[in-house]
Amino acid sequence: MKGKFYGIGVGPGDPELLTLKAVRVLSNIDVLAVPESKREAGSVAHDIARPYLKAGVEVLTLTFPMIRDAEAKAKIRRDNALRIIEKIDAGLNVAFLTLGDPMLYSTYIYLLDNMKDQGIDIVSIPGIYSFSAISNLLNEPLVKGDESMAVISEFNPEAWEKLQSVQTIVCMKVSAYGGQLFEALQSVPDRKMVMVTNAGKETQTVSYKVEDLKGDIPYFTTVIVSKTE
């Protein structure tokens, strides 16, 4: 009998933000699949989930290097999916951890592409987005009434201009384009921003200074840009 495959969103950093379902599954799995890259996102996700893991759970480390070669990346993703499938075929239940939510800019999505047609029982468990956690930590709504919101993961000048009718712009992966975002904000005086790093963790930092976008921005940083009242 085959095992199951779980994709578990562990949220932005606070272990208490995991869902009851995530906690229940984590306490019963046989294998924990942890993604790793040079930015160590996998080790962070593992630390968040650690309080809920049963003793002796097998840890399967999967490497997803940050490379540009599309063919090489596709092969690595296929190979990692096959490593998980081997465990599932052996009757083991496997969980793959992802920061935030499994369906938003997650490595888990690429594993799904290689596993959906393999006759595997797949269960995806939602996690809290970093920007949702941030808005609640600061007691600041993302949107209200009939306002709209957009989420970006890179900076595109043409797209930025089109987004100026949107109340709130969530900027993820901002460490790659902080300088561009700083320049863009100079021409939109009706916008305010907040930049949060390591949301919900002891190392959390919050900045309302646009100038901080010009500095060295840590990877686990989210910026929320909204129109002033």
N, C-alpha and C positions, 0 to 999 in steps of 0.2 A: 504494500500500500504506500502510495506516495505521500510525502509531507506537504505542507502548505508554505506559500511564500507571502511574507508580510512586508509591506513598505510602511515604515513608521515615521511620521513627522514628530520630531522632539522639540519643536518650537525654537525660540531664539536663544535660550540659555538657562532659564530658570527651571530646574527639575520639577517644580510644583505646577508648571503650566502644561504638563503632559495630560492627555485625556485619560479617563478611567479605563477605556478600552486599550489604549497603548500600554498602560501599566499592567493590565491583566495579561496581555499577550507577551510582553517582555518577561514576565515572571514564569512563563511556561515554555518558551522556545528552546530548541536544542542547539541552534547555531545562530550567532550574531554576526552578520556580515557588515563590516565597517569599511567605508570608502576612505581612501587616503590620497592626498595630493601634497604638493610642496607647501600648501597653506594649512595643512593639518586639520581640515574641516572634519574629517572622520574621527580624530581623537577627541575633538570638542563634543561631537554628537555622542560618542561613547561615554564621556564623562557625565553628560546630562542624564543618560539612561542608566548609568551604573547602579544607582540606588535600588533599582527595580529588577535587576537581573538575578536569577537564581545562581547559587554556587556551582561552579564547574561548567558553566555554559561555554561551548566551543566558540572561539573568536576566529572568524575568517576575514583576513585582511585583503581588501581588493584595492589595487592601485589604479588610479585614474590620473595620469600625468597631465599637466597643463601644457598641451602641445597644439600646434596649429594644423598639422597634417591630418586632413579629414579621413583619409583611408586608414592611417595608423590608429586614429582615435576609434573608428568604427570596429577595427579588429580587436582592440583592447576591450571595448564594451562587449563584443561577442564572447571573447574568451572569459571575461568575468562572469557573464551570464551562464556560461557552460559550467563554471566552477560551482555556482549556486545550484544549478539543475542537478549536478551530480549528487549533492547533498539531499535534495528533495527526492530524487529517484531512490535514494537509500532509505527513505521513510522518515527523514528528519524535517522538522519545522524550522524554517529559516526566516529571520527578520533582517531587513536592510534598513539602516538608520539614515535619516536625512535631516539636516537642520531646517527649521521652518516647516513648510508643508511639502509633501511628496510631489505635488503637481505644479509647483511654482519654481522654475529655474533649478530643478533638482536633477542630480545624476541618476536618481531612481527612474526617471522618465526614459532614459536610454536603455536601462535594463529591461523595462517593460516592452520596449520595441522588439527585443530579442527573446521574450519569454511568453508573449500573449498566445502564440499559436503552438505551444508545446504541451497542451493538455494539463496545465498546472493550475491549481486552485490559488488564485491571487487575491489578497485582501489589502487594500490601501487604507491607511488610517490617517486622517487629517492631523495637521499640526498648526500651531498658531504662527501667523506671519510675523516677521520682525516689526513691520509697520503697524500692525494691530497692537502688538505689545507696547510699542513706543507711545502710541496715542493714548493708551490706557494708563501707562506709567506717568504721563505728563498731564492726564486729565484734559486732553485736548481732542475734540472730535475730528475725525478725518474729513467727513462731509456731513451735511445736514440738509433737510428739506429736499429740494430738487437739484442740489449741487451734484457735480460729477467729479470723478477721480480717474487718474491714469497712473500706470506703473511702467517705468522704463528701466532698462539695464545697461544702456549705453547712450551716448550723447549724439544726437543727429540734429544739426541746426534747423533743417527744414521741418522736421517733426516737432522740434521745440516751439517754433513759431505757431504751428497749428494747435499746440496744447495750451496756448495762452487763454483760451476760452474756458479751460478746465479749472475748477476751484482748487484742487489739490493734485500735485504731482509727486509721486513717490519715486525716489531715485535709489535703486538697488545697485550693488556692485560699483558704487560710486568711487571707490579707490582708483578705478581706471580712468576716470574723466573729471575729477574734482576741479582741476584748473579750467576746463572748458565750461563747467557749470558756473564757476565763479564769474567768468567773463560774461556769460549769458545773463546772469542775475543783475549785472550792472545796468542793463537796459530795460529792466522791468521793476521800477520802484514800488509797484503795488504788490510786490511779493515779499513774504517773510519766509525764513527757513529755520529748521532745527536739524542738527546733525547728531546722531546718537551712535556710539560705538559700544559693542558688547551689551546690548540691551538686556536688562534683567539679571546681569551677573554682578559680582562684587567689583569688577573692573569697569563697570559702566561709566561712560563719560557723556555729557550733554553740552552742546555748544550752539549758541544762537548767532555766532559771529561768522558772517559770510567770508571773512578773510581766512578763516581756518580751512576753507576749501583749497587754498593754495599750498597747503603744507602736505606732509606725508600722511595720507589717510589710511588707517588700518583696514584690512580686508573686511572685517565684520562690522561694517558701518552702513547705516541707512540715513538718507537725507529726505526730509519731507518739506516740500515747498508749497506754500498755500497763499492765496490772495488775502490781503489785509481787509479788515471790515470796512 
